[in-house]
Amino acid sequence: MDELTRSFSSASSISNPLNRSISSPRLFTNEQGVCSGSSASPSSGQDETFTDTKHPNTVLHKVQKHAKNGLLTDVTLVCGLVQIEAHKIILVSASDYFSAMFTGGMVEAANSRVEIHGIDPMALPPLVDFCYTGKIDLHEDNVEGIMTAACLLQLPTVRDACSAFFRKLLHPSNCVGIRLFADAQCCLGLRDAAKVYMEDNFQDVIKNQEFLLLPVSEVVNILSSDDLNVPSEEIIFQAFMDWINFDFTNRKGDAARLLACVRLPLLSPQFIADNIENQPVLKFDSACHHLILEAMKYHLLPERRSQLQSSRTCPRKATVGYLYAVGGMDTNKGATSIERYDMRTNSWSQFASMSGRRLQFGVAVLNGKLFVVGGRDGLKTLNTVECYDPVTRMWISLPSMITHRHGLGVSVLGGPLYAVGGHDGWSFLNTVERFDPATKQWSHVAPMCTQRSTAGVVVLNDKLYAVGGRDGSSCLRSVEAYSPHTNKWNFVANMCRRRGGVGVGVLNGMLYAVGGHDSPAVSNPNQSRMTCVERYNPSTDEWTLVANLSTGRDAIGVCILGEKLFAVGGYDGSCYLSIVESYDPSENTWKQMGSLNTGRGGACVVVVQKEELDPPNTTSPPSSASSDRSSNLVAF
């Protein structure tokens, strides 16, 4: 025993020094009396933290395996006939729904068995597995149930994955159903994506049974949209009739409610007479008959259209055509680009280029083509005329004007194109000439009473109006109107303000004068640029002020698109502007729209109407000037 004790003690005496040397270095006193180690300690740069990147997945995989085997689980989820054992801590960490249930003082927190209601039982197992693994398989036959359950269980990443999956599935045969489903699940991004897809592909959507099976409230909602991508209102009427006839007996009572969504006044009188008036479902319904009569009045009484305005007289965005901004002055001393505005996307895109540099020219639309007239190419005043076809995207030269003109105004009245006033490089002009598209010849007509350059020129009630401008000494308030029947110019009421470089447009039988300047204002160029806008009523021969622009400017391009007055670009005294605003006469307000890509002043802005598109080409624009929806065709 003593030997064993001695032996053990001896071993201890051997091991203790070794332990001491490992656990702490020996210390010694240096010359300054400071204790230090006998050797240098490891530097902090040699420290490291080891991370097992596989650890989270490995552990969660084992925890999931335990759950599958019922080991160490503390809750059983029950959904219909499906029962799943799980760990509360995992569920709480992955789902806000379970977090509230098990940590929020709810009665389920103490239960070992919890029932889940309101979801597809087959969707629960993959979602519980997702809580452990972060992975889930999506298929066409399970994504709807999984998305519904993910929304309830508050698994946002799964919801977003399902939403992205649904976007890939969008098709004319299912987009309406996906939109309704997303709306029910409050998935606003998917709902909006499905809505846009449906509107973009509306002509294919209405051919599918999903559309024909919709309840009337949803059909009303769809047919009321301004954003449907249709070439004309005829497509909307046909969709309405297809839906009614799919279950005629039960749906004929909804005819008037749905017909009110069709913008009948925008259909041609021939179409109304041939396809609508004698429809049995409409013929004997008094409310339908009233809507048809309203449309006929709109066509038979054009002078009363300003009194017949309603949601049914406002064209859908896809049917209004395209707005073109041609040339103008920019920071490069003359833009040659042509930009096109699409009302559906509220955006401008580069569309074409002019054949050469021109400033202070005029543009009008005749037979769906853009006529570029006069201007100057620097110091030289031009009389040349070019024509651009937006369908073929080709330029051709046409016979030149009799007189060289820049700062002229041009417009189309009753077929011929008129070039009004301007400057010939030496003097201000009151002369007017007319281009006959049939003979392709220019001829003089009666001159204006006043010399005018940078005037606004527009058509209203079969007369040509010259508004404001400059006469060489000052800006003008005066306005005169030309009648082609009498070949005479007559003054009408003066504007409230003098305006040179004014933009003009005609909407709902009223003439609008937009912006401009009232003096050179060399010392303060910003001061003379106007924000004020005024409106002329030909019935009362009076001008009245309406809502102001957001920014004072002249050289504004003005045009009418979709029953709105657009003010495009301009010059504020220091900068060429890309700003675009639209005016709603019913609300007397201006609204910011998509900006030009290039800031420009004095751009000629015109609209080519949808009905003048070449039928095979549905991406290019067309034109038509009417007495109550004319556009500004003025050069500055």
C-alpha positions as CSV (number, residue, x, y, z in Angstrom):
1,M,0.0,0.0,0.0
2,D,2.8,2.4,0.9
3,E,4.6,1.5,-2.3
4,L,1.3,2.2,-4.2
5,T,0.9,5.5,-2.4
6,R,4.5,6.4,-3.1
7,S,4.1,5.4,-6.7
8,F,0.9,7.6,-7.1
9,S,2.6,10.5,-5.3
10,S,5.6,10.1,-7.5
11,A,3.4,10.2,-10.6
12,S,1.7,13.3,-9.3
13,S,5.0,15.0,-8.7
14,I,5.9,14.3,-12.3
15,S,2.6,15.5,-13.8
16,N,2.1,18.6,-11.8
17,P,5.1,20.5,-13.2
18,L,3.9,19.5,-16.6
19,N,0.4,20.8,-15.9
20,R,1.8,24.0,-14.5
21,S,4.0,24.6,-17.5
22,I,1.0,24.1,-19.9
23,S,-1.5,26.0,-18.0
24,S,0.6,29.1,-17.3
25,P,4.0,30.3,-18.5
26,R,6.8,30.8,-15.9
27,L,7.2,34.4,-14.9
28,F,10.5,36.2,-14.2
29,T,11.4,39.6,-13.0
30,N,13.2,41.8,-15.4
31,E,15.5,44.6,-14.5
32,Q,12.6,47.0,-14.0
33,G,11.0,44.5,-11.6
34,V,8.1,43.8,-14.0
35,C,6.9,40.3,-14.2
36,S,6.7,38.8,-17.7
37,G,6.5,35.5,-19.4
38,S,9.6,33.5,-20.1
39,S,8.4,33.4,-23.8
40,A,6.3,35.6,-26.0
41,S,2.5,34.9,-25.8
42,P,0.6,34.3,-29.1
43,S,-0.4,37.5,-30.9
44,S,-4.1,38.3,-31.3
45,G,-3.6,38.0,-35.1
46,Q,-3.3,34.3,-34.6
47,D,-6.7,34.0,-32.9
48,E,-9.5,32.6,-35.0
49,T,-13.2,31.7,-34.9
50,F,-14.2,28.5,-36.4
51,T,-17.6,28.4,-38.2
52,D,-19.2,25.2,-39.5
53,T,-21.2,26.5,-42.4
54,K,-23.1,23.2,-42.6
55,H,-24.1,23.3,-39.0
56,P,-27.5,25.1,-39.3
57,N,-28.7,22.8,-42.1
58,T,-27.2,19.7,-40.4
59,V,-28.9,20.5,-37.1
60,L,-32.2,21.4,-38.6
61,H,-32.1,18.3,-40.7
62,K,-31.6,16.2,-37.6
63,V,-34.4,18.1,-35.8
64,Q,-36.7,17.5,-38.7
65,K,-35.8,13.8,-38.6
66,H,-36.6,13.7,-34.9
67,A,-40.0,15.3,-35.7
68,K,-40.7,12.7,-38.4
69,N,-40.0,10.0,-35.8
70,G,-42.0,11.8,-33.1
71,L,-38.9,12.4,-30.9
72,L,-38.8,15.4,-28.6
73,T,-41.8,17.0,-30.3
74,D,-44.1,19.2,-28.3
75,V,-47.0,19.9,-30.6
76,T,-49.2,18.0,-33.1
77,L,-50.7,20.1,-35.9
78,V,-54.0,18.8,-37.1
79,C,-55.7,19.9,-40.4
80,G,-58.5,17.7,-41.6
81,L,-57.1,14.1,-41.7
82,V,-53.5,15.3,-41.7
83,Q,-51.6,15.2,-38.4
84,I,-48.0,16.5,-38.2
85,E,-45.7,16.4,-35.1
86,A,-43.4,19.3,-34.8
87,H,-41.3,21.5,-32.5
88,K,-42.9,24.7,-31.3
89,I,-39.5,26.5,-31.2
90,I,-39.0,25.8,-35.0
91,L,-42.6,26.9,-35.9
92,V,-42.3,30.0,-33.8
93,S,-39.0,31.0,-35.4
94,A,-40.3,30.6,-38.9
95,S,-43.8,31.9,-38.7
96,D,-45.3,35.0,-37.1
97,Y,-48.6,33.1,-37.0
98,F,-47.2,30.4,-34.8
99,S,-45.2,33.0,-32.9
100,A,-48.4,34.8,-31.9
101,M,-50.1,31.5,-31.1
102,F,-47.4,30.0,-28.9
103,T,-45.8,33.1,-27.3
104,G,-48.7,35.6,-27.3
105,G,-50.6,34.2,-24.3
106,M,-53.2,32.3,-26.4
107,V,-54.8,29.1,-25.1
108,E,-53.0,27.0,-27.8
109,A,-49.7,27.8,-26.1
110,A,-50.4,25.1,-23.5
111,N,-51.9,22.6,-25.9
112,S,-50.0,19.7,-27.3
113,R,-52.5,19.4,-30.1
114,V,-53.6,22.3,-32.3
115,E,-56.1,22.3,-35.1
116,I,-55.5,24.5,-38.2
117,H,-58.5,25.7,-40.1
118,G,-59.1,27.5,-43.4
119,I,-56.3,25.9,-45.5
120,D,-55.9,22.8,-47.8
121,P,-54.8,19.9,-45.6
122,M,-52.3,18.9,-48.3
123,A,-50.6,22.2,-48.1
124,L,-49.7,21.9,-44.5
125,P,-46.9,19.2,-44.7
126,P,-44.8,21.0,-47.3
127,L,-45.1,24.3,-45.3
128,V,-44.0,22.6,-42.0
129,D,-41.1,21.1,-43.9
130,F,-40.2,24.5,-45.1
131,C,-40.0,25.8,-41.5
132,Y,-37.2,23.2,-41.0
133,T,-35.5,23.3,-44.4
134,G,-36.3,26.6,-46.1
135,K,-37.2,24.6,-49.3
136,I,-40.5,23.9,-50.9
137,D,-41.6,22.4,-54.3
138,L,-44.1,24.4,-56.3
139,H,-46.3,22.9,-59.1
140,E,-49.3,24.0,-61.0
141,D,-51.5,21.7,-59.0
142,N,-50.3,22.7,-55.5
143,V,-49.3,26.4,-55.8
144,E,-52.8,27.8,-55.1
145,G,-53.2,25.8,-51.9
146,I,-49.7,26.5,-50.7
147,M,-50.1,30.3,-51.3
148,T,-53.4,30.4,-49.5
149,A,-51.9,28.5,-46.5
150,A,-48.7,30.6,-46.6
151,C,-50.7,33.8,-46.4
152,L,-52.6,32.4,-43.4
153,L,-49.5,31.1,-41.6
154,Q,-47.6,34.3,-42.4
155,L,-44.8,32.8,-44.4
156,P,-44.0,35.8,-46.6
157,T,-41.1,34.3,-48.5
158,V,-43.3,31.4,-49.5
159,R,-46.0,33.8,-50.5
160,D,-43.6,35.7,-52.7
161,A,-42.3,32.6,-54.3
162,C,-45.8,31.5,-55.1
163,S,-46.6,34.9,-56.5
164,A,-43.5,34.8,-58.8
165,F,-44.6,31.3,-59.9
166,F,-48.1,32.5,-60.7
167,R,-46.7,35.3,-62.9
168,K,-44.9,32.7,-65.0
169,L,-48.3,30.9,-65.5
170,L,-50.2,34.0,-66.7
171,H,-52.2,33.3,-69.8
172,P,-55.3,34.7,-71.5
173,S,-57.2,31.6,-70.2
174,N,-56.3,32.1,-66.5
175,C,-55.3,35.7,-65.9
176,V,-58.7,36.9,-64.7
177,G,-58.9,34.0,-62.2
178,I,-55.4,34.7,-61.0
179,R,-56.2,38.4,-60.5
180,L,-59.3,37.5,-58.4
181,F,-57.4,34.9,-56.4
182,A,-54.5,37.4,-55.7
183,D,-57.0,40.0,-54.6
184,A,-58.6,37.6,-52.2
185,Q,-55.2,36.8,-50.7
186,C,-54.3,40.5,-50.6
187,C,-51.2,39.9,-52.8
188,L,-51.3,43.3,-54.4
189,G,-48.3,42.8,-56.6
190,L,-49.6,39.7,-58.2
191,R,-53.1,41.2,-58.5
192,D,-51.7,44.2,-60.3
193,A,-49.5,42.1,-62.6
194,A,-52.5,39.9,-63.6
195,K,-54.6,43.0,-64.2
196,V,-52.0,44.5,-66.5
197,Y,-51.6,41.2,-68.3
198,M,-55.4,40.9,-68.7
199,E,-55.6,44.5,-70.1
200,D,-52.7,44.0,-72.5
201,N,-54.2,40.8,-73.8
202,F,-57.9,41.7,-73.6
203,Q,-58.8,40.6,-77.1
204,D,-57.5,37.1,-76.3
205,V,-59.0,37.0,-72.8
206,I,-62.6,37.5,-74.0
207,K,-62.3,34.4,-76.2
208,N,-61.8,32.2,-73.2
209,Q,-64.5,30.6,-71.0
210,E,-63.0,32.1,-67.9
211,F,-64.3,35.5,-69.0
212,L,-67.7,34.2,-70.0
213,L,-68.2,32.6,-66.6
214,L,-67.5,35.8,-64.6
215,P,-70.2,37.3,-62.5
216,V,-71.7,40.6,-63.8
217,S,-69.9,42.7,-61.2
218,E,-66.5,41.6,-62.4
219,V,-67.5,42.1,-66.1
220,V,-68.6,45.7,-65.2
221,N,-65.3,46.2,-63.4
222,I,-63.3,45.0,-66.5
223,L,-65.3,46.8,-69.2
224,S,-65.1,50.1,-67.3
225,S,-61.3,50.1,-67.4
226,D,-59.6,52.9,-69.3
227,D,-56.5,50.7,-69.8
228,L,-57.9,47.9,-72.0
229,N,-55.7,47.4,-75.0
230,V,-58.2,47.5,-77.8
231,P,-58.1,49.2,-81.2
232,S,-61.7,50.5,-81.0
233,E,-64.7,50.4,-78.8
234,E,-66.3,47.8,-81.1
235,I,-64.2,45.1,-79.3
236,I,-65.8,46.1,-76.0
237,F,-69.3,45.9,-77.4
238,Q,-68.6,42.4,-78.9
239,A,-67.2,41.3,-75.5
240,F,-70.4,42.6,-73.8
241,M,-72.6,40.7,-76.3
242,D,-70.7,37.5,-76.0
243,W,-71.0,37.5,-72.2
244,I,-74.8,38.2,-72.4
245,N,-75.4,35.5,-75.0
246,F,-73.4,32.9,-73.1
247,D,-76.4,32.6,-70.7
248,F,-79.0,34.8,-72.3
249,T,-81.9,33.8,-70.2
250,N,-80.3,34.7,-66.9
251,R,-78.2,37.6,-68.1
252,K,-80.5,39.7,-70.3
253,G,-81.5,41.7,-67.2
254,D,-77.9,42.9,-66.8
255,A,-77.8,44.3,-70.4
256,A,-78.3,48.0,-69.4
257,R,-75.8,47.9,-66.6
258,L,-73.2,46.5,-68.9
259,L,-74.1,48.6,-72.0
260,A,-73.3,51.7,-69.9
261,C,-69.7,50.4,-69.7
262,V,-69.5,50.5,-73.5
263,R,-68.6,54.0,-74.8
264,L,-71.3,54.1,-77.5
265,P,-70.7,57.7,-78.5
266,L,-67.2,56.8,-79.7
267,L,-68.6,54.2,-82.1
268,S,-69.4,55.2,-85.6
269,P,-73.0,55.9,-86.5
270,Q,-72.9,53.2,-89.1
271,F,-71.8,50.6,-86.5
272,I,-74.5,51.7,-84.1
273,A,-77.2,51.5,-86.8
274,D,-76.0,48.1,-88.1
275,N,-74.9,46.2,-85.0
276,I,-76.5,47.8,-81.9
277,E,-79.8,49.5,-82.6
278,N,-81.6,46.3,-83.7
279,Q,-80.2,43.9,-81.1
280,P,-83.2,42.1,-79.5
281,V,-81.8,42.3,-76.0
282,L,-81.3,46.1,-76.3
283,K,-84.2,47.1,-78.5
284,F,-86.9,46.6,-75.9
285,D,-85.0,47.7,-72.8
286,S,-85.7,51.4,-72.1
287,A,-82.4,52.0,-70.3
288,C,-80.5,50.5,-73.2
289,H,-82.6,52.6,-75.7
290,H,-81.7,55.7,-73.7
291,L,-77.9,54.9,-74.0
292,I,-78.2,54.4,-77.8
293,L,-80.1,57.6,-78.2
294,E,-77.4,59.4,-76.2
295,A,-74.8,58.1,-78.7
296,M,-76.8,59.2,-81.7
297,K,-77.2,62.7,-80.3
298,Y,-73.5,62.9,-79.9
299,H,-73.1,62.3,-83.6
300,L,-76.1,64.2,-84.8
301,L,-75.4,67.4,-82.7
302,P,-71.6,68.0,-82.8
303,E,-72.1,71.6,-81.7
304,R,-73.6,70.3,-78.4
305,R,-70.8,67.8,-77.6
306,S,-69.5,70.1,-74.8
307,Q,-72.8,69.6,-73.1
308,L,-72.9,65.8,-73.7
309,Q,-69.7,64.9,-72.0
310,S,-69.6,61.9,-69.7
311,S,-67.4,58.9,-68.9
312,R,-68.8,57.3,-72.1
313,T,-67.4,60.1,-74.3
314,C,-63.8,59.8,-72.9
315,P,-61.9,57.4,-75.1
316,R,-59.8,54.5,-73.7
317,K,-56.1,55.1,-73.6
318,A,-55.3,52.5,-76.3
319,T,-57.8,54.1,-78.8
320,V,-56.6,57.7,-78.7
321,G,-53.5,57.3,-80.8
322,Y,-50.1,58.6,-80.1
323,L,-48.7,62.1,-79.4
324,Y,-45.6,63.1,-81.3
325,A,-43.1,65.8,-80.3
326,V,-41.2,66.9,-83.4
327,G,-37.9,68.8,-83.2
328,G,-37.6,72.1,-81.3
329,M,-34.8,73.9,-79.7
330,D,-32.7,72.0,-77.1
331,T,-29.2,72.5,-75.5
332,N,-27.6,71.3,-78.8
333,K,-29.2,74.3,-80.6
334,G,-31.8,72.2,-82.4
335,A,-33.3,68.8,-81.8
336,T,-33.8,66.6,-84.8
337,S,-35.4,63.7,-82.8
338,I,-39.1,62.8,-82.8
339,E,-40.5,61.4,-79.6
340,R,-43.7,59.5,-79.2
341,Y,-46.0,59.4,-76.2
342,D,-48.1,56.3,-75.3
343,M,-50.9,57.2,-73.0
344,R,-51.3,53.6,-71.7
345,T,-47.7,53.5,-70.4
346,N,-47.5,57.3,-69.7
347,S,-44.1,57.3,-71.3
348,W,-42.1,58.8,-74.2
349,S,-39.9,56.9,-76.5
350,Q,-37.5,57.8,-79.3
351,F,-39.4,57.1,-82.5
352,A,-37.7,58.7,-85.4
353,S,-35.4,61.5,-86.6
354,M,-36.0,64.4,-88.9
355,S,-34.2,64.4,-92.2
356,G,-32.4,67.6,-91.3
357,R,-32.2,70.4,-88.7
358,R,-35.1,72.8,-88.7
359,L,-36.2,75.4,-86.2
360,Q,-39.5,77.4,-85.9
361,F,-41.3,75.2,-88.4
362,G,-44.9,74.0,-88.4
363,V,-46.3,70.4,-88.3
364,A,-49.7,69.2,-89.2
365,V,-51.2,65.7,-89.6
366,L,-53.0,65.0,-92.9
367,N,-54.2,61.5,-93.9
368,G,-52.2,59.9,-91.0
369,K,-48.9,61.6,-92.1
370,L,-46.8,64.3,-90.5
371,F,-46.3,67.4,-92.7
372,V,-43.3,69.5,-91.7
373,V,-43.5,73.0,-93.2
374,G,-41.1,75.8,-93.4
375,G,-38.9,77.0,-90.6
376,R,-35.2,77.8,-90.7
377,D,-32.0,75.8,-90.8
378,G,-29.9,78.4,-89.0
379,L,-30.0,81.8,-90.6
380,K,-31.8,80.8,-93.8
381,T,-35.6,80.8,-93.8
382,L,-37.1,77.8,-95.6
383,N,-40.1,77.2,-97.8
384,T,-39.6,73.5,-98.1
385,V,-42.1,70.9,-97.1
386,E,-41.5,67.2,-96.1
387,C,-43.9,64.4,-95.2
388,Y,-43.3,61.6,-92.7
389,D,-45.2,58.4,-92.7
390,P,-45.2,56.9,-89.2
391,V,-46.2,53.5,-90.6
392,T,-43.5,53.1,-93.2
393,R,-41.2,55.5,-91.3
394,M,-40.2,57.1,-94.5
395,W,-39.7,60.8,-95.4
396,I,-40.7,62.2,-98.8
397,S,-40.3,65.8,-100.2
398,L,-43.4,67.7,-101.3
399,P,-43.8,71.0,-103.3
400,S,-42.5,74.0,-101.5
401,M,-44.5,76.9,-100.2
402,I,-44.7,80.1,-102.3
403,T,-43.3,82.1,-99.4
404,H,-40.3,81.3,-97.2
405,R,-41.6,81.3,-93.5
406,H,-40.3,80.6,-90.1
407,G,-42.4,81.1,-86.9
408,L,-45.5,80.2,-88.9
409,G,-48.5,78.3,-87.7
410,V,-50.1,75.4,-89.6
411,S,-53.4,73.5,-89.4
412,V,-55.7,71.4,-91.4
413,L,-59.2,72.7,-92.2
414,G,-61.6,70.7,-94.3
415,G,-58.9,68.8,-96.1
416,P,-56.4,71.5,-97.2
417,L,-53.4,72.5,-95.0
418,Y,-52.9,76.1,-94.2
419,A,-49.6,77.9,-93.5
420,V,-50.3,81.1,-91.5
421,G,-48.1,84.2,-91.0
422,G,-44.6,83.9,-89.7
423,H,-41.4,85.7,-90.7
424,D,-39.6,85.5,-94.1
425,G,-36.2,86.6,-92.8
426,W,-36.9,90.3,-93.5
427,S,-40.4,91.1,-92.2
428,F,-43.3,89.8,-90.2
429,L,-46.0,88.3,-92.4
430,N,-49.8,88.4,-92.6
431,T,-50.0,86.3,-95.7
432,V,-51.6,82.8,-95.7
433,E,-51.3,80.0,-98.2
434,R,-53.1,76.7,-98.6
435,F,-51.9,73.3,-99.8
436,D,-54.3,71.1,-101.7
437,P,-53.4,67.4,-101.0
438,A,-55.2,66.3,-104.2
439,T,-53.4,68.6,-106.6
440,K,-50.3,69.0,-104.4
441,Q,-50.2,72.7,-105.1
442,W,-49.9,75.8,-102.9
443,S,-52.1,78.9,-103.4
444,H,-52.7,82.1,-101.5
445,V,-55.9,82.9,-99.7
446,A,-56.9,86.1,-97.9
447,P,-54.2,87.6,-95.7
448,M,-54.7,88.2,-92.0
449,C,-55.6,91.6,-90.7
450,T,-52.4,91.7,-88.6
451,Q,-48.8,90.6,-89.2
452,R,-48.1,87.7,-86.8
453,S,-45.2,85.4,-86.0
454,T,-45.1,82.8,-83.3
455,A,-49.0,82.9,-83.2
456,G,-51.1,80.0,-82.2
457,V,-53.0,78.5,-85.1
458,V,-55.9,76.1,-84.6
459,V,-59.3,75.0,-86.0
460,L,-62.5,75.5,-84.2
461,N,-66.1,75.1,-85.6
462,D,-64.9,75.0,-89.2
463,K,-62.8,78.2,-88.9
464,L,-59.1,78.8,-88.7
465,Y,-58.0,80.9,-85.6
466,A,-54.8,82.9,-85.3
467,V,-54.1,83.6,-81.7
468,G,-51.7,86.2,-80.3
469,G,-48.1,86.2,-81.5
470,R,-45.7,89.1,-82.3
471,D,-46.0,91.8,-84.9
472,G,-42.5,93.1,-84.7
473,S,-43.0,95.7,-82.0
474,S,-44.9,93.9,-79.3
475,C,-46.8,90.8,-78.3
476,L,-50.5,90.6,-79.3
477,R,-53.7,90.1,-77.5
478,S,-55.8,90.1,-80.7
479,V,-57.3,87.0,-82.2
480,E,-58.8,86.6,-85.7
481,A,-60.7,83.8,-87.4
482,Y,-60.7,82.8,-91.1
483,S,-63.8,81.3,-92.8
484,P,-62.9,79.3,-96.0
485,H,-66.5,79.9,-97.2
486,T,-66.1,83.7,-97.3
487,N,-62.3,83.7,-97.7
488,K,-62.2,86.5,-95.0
489,W,-60.5,87.1,-91.7
490,N,-62.5,88.7,-88.8
491,F,-61.4,89.7,-85.4
492,V,-63.0,88.1,-82.3
493,A,-62.6,89.0,-78.7
494,N,-59.1,89.8,-77.5
495,M,-57.4,87.6,-75.0
496,C,-57.0,88.7,-71.4
497,R,-53.2,88.8,-71.8
498,R,-50.7,89.6,-74.6
499,R,-49.1,86.3,-75.7
500,G,-46.2,85.6,-78.0
501,G,-45.0,82.0,-78.4
502,V,-48.4,80.9,-77.2
503,G,-49.6,77.3,-77.3
504,V,-53.2,76.7,-78.4
505,G,-55.6,73.7,-78.5
506,V,-59.3,73.1,-78.9
507,L,-61.1,70.7,-76.6
508,N,-64.9,70.2,-76.3
509,G,-65.7,73.3,-78.4
510,M,-63.4,75.6,-76.4
511,L,-60.1,77.2,-77.5
512,Y,-57.3,77.3,-75.0
513,A,-54.3,79.7,-75.0
514,V,-51.5,78.2,-72.9
515,G,-48.4,80.1,-71.5
516,G,-46.3,82.3,-73.7
517,H,-44.5,85.6,-73.1
518,D,-45.7,89.2,-73.1
519,S,-42.3,91.0,-73.7
520,P,-38.7,90.3,-74.4
521,A,-37.8,90.9,-70.8
522,V,-34.0,90.9,-71.5
523,S,-33.2,91.9,-67.9
524,N,-35.3,89.2,-66.3
525,P,-36.3,86.6,-68.9
526,N,-38.1,84.4,-66.3
527,Q,-40.5,87.2,-65.4
528,S,-42.2,87.4,-68.8
529,R,-43.0,83.7,-69.1
530,M,-46.6,83.0,-68.2
531,T,-48.2,80.3,-66.1
532,C,-51.7,81.6,-66.8
533,V,-54.0,79.8,-69.2
534,E,-57.2,81.2,-70.7
535,R,-60.2,79.7,-72.6
536,Y,-62.3,81.1,-75.4
537,N,-66.0,80.3,-75.7
538,P,-67.1,81.0,-79.3
539,S,-70.8,81.0,-78.3
540,T,-70.3,84.0,-76.0
541,D,-67.1,85.5,-77.7
542,E,-65.5,85.7,-74.3
543,W,-62.1,84.7,-72.8
544,T,-61.9,83.5,-69.2
545,L,-58.9,82.4,-67.1
546,V,-58.6,78.8,-66.0
547,A,-56.1,76.9,-63.8
548,N,-52.4,77.9,-64.1
549,L,-49.6,75.8,-65.3
550,S,-47.1,74.7,-62.7
551,T,-44.2,76.5,-64.4
552,G,-44.2,79.7,-66.4
553,R,-42.9,79.1,-70.0
554,D,-43.4,79.8,-73.6
555,A,-42.7,77.8,-76.8
556,I,-45.0,75.1,-75.4
557,G,-46.3,72.3,-77.6
558,V,-50.0,71.9,-77.0
559,C,-52.2,69.0,-78.2
560,I,-55.4,67.1,-77.2
561,L,-55.1,63.4,-76.3
562,G,-57.8,61.4,-74.6
563,E,-60.0,64.4,-73.8
564,K,-57.1,66.1,-72.0
565,L,-55.1,69.1,-73.0
566,F,-51.4,68.4,-73.0
567,A,-48.7,71.0,-72.5
568,V,-45.4,69.6,-73.7
569,G,-41.9,71.1,-72.9
570,G,-41.2,74.8,-73.4
571,Y,-38.7,77.4,-72.4
572,D,-38.7,79.1,-69.0
573,G,-36.1,81.8,-69.8
574,S,-33.1,79.7,-68.8
575,C,-33.8,76.1,-69.6
576,Y,-35.4,74.0,-72.2
577,L,-37.9,71.9,-70.3
578,S,-38.9,68.2,-70.4
579,I,-42.0,68.7,-68.2
580,V,-45.3,67.5,-69.6
581,E,-48.7,68.4,-68.0
582,S,-52.3,67.5,-68.9
583,Y,-55.4,69.6,-68.2
584,D,-58.7,68.1,-67.2
585,P,-61.5,70.6,-68.0
586,S,-64.0,68.8,-65.8
587,E,-61.8,69.4,-62.7
588,N,-60.0,72.5,-63.9
589,T,-56.7,71.0,-62.8
590,W,-53.3,70.3,-64.4
591,K,-51.5,67.0,-63.7
592,Q,-47.9,66.0,-64.2
593,M,-47.4,63.3,-66.9
594,G,-44.4,61.3,-68.1
595,S,-41.6,63.7,-69.0
596,L,-39.9,64.0,-72.4
597,N,-36.6,62.3,-72.8
598,T,-35.1,65.5,-74.1
599,G,-35.9,68.9,-72.8
600,R,-37.1,71.1,-75.8
601,G,-38.9,74.3,-76.5
602,G,-40.8,75.1,-79.6
603,A,-41.4,71.4,-80.4
604,C,-44.3,70.9,-82.8
605,V,-46.7,68.5,-81.0
606,V,-49.4,66.6,-82.9
607,V,-51.6,63.5,-82.5
608,V,-52.0,60.7,-85.0
609,Q,-55.3,59.0,-84.3
610,K,-55.7,55.3,-83.9
611,E,-58.3,54.8,-86.6
612,E,-55.8,56.0,-89.2
613,L,-53.4,53.3,-88.4
614,D,-52.6,50.9,-91.2
615,P,-54.5,47.8,-90.1
616,P,-51.6,45.3,-90.3
617,N,-49.5,47.6,-88.2
618,T,-50.9,48.0,-84.7
619,T,-47.9,49.7,-83.2
620,S,-47.8,52.9,-85.2
621,P,-50.1,55.9,-84.9
622,P,-52.6,57.8,-87.1
623,S,-54.2,61.2,-87.4
624,S,-57.4,63.1,-87.7
625,A,-58.2,66.7,-86.9
626,S,-61.7,67.4,-85.8
627,S,-63.5,70.7,-85.0
628,D,-63.8,69.9,-81.3
629,R,-60.6,68.1,-80.7
630,S,-58.0,70.1,-82.5
631,S,-54.3,70.4,-81.6
632,N,-51.7,73.1,-81.5
633,L,-49.7,73.0,-84.8
634,V,-47.7,76.1,-84.1
635,A,-44.0,76.8,-84.6
636,F,-42.1,79.0,-82.2
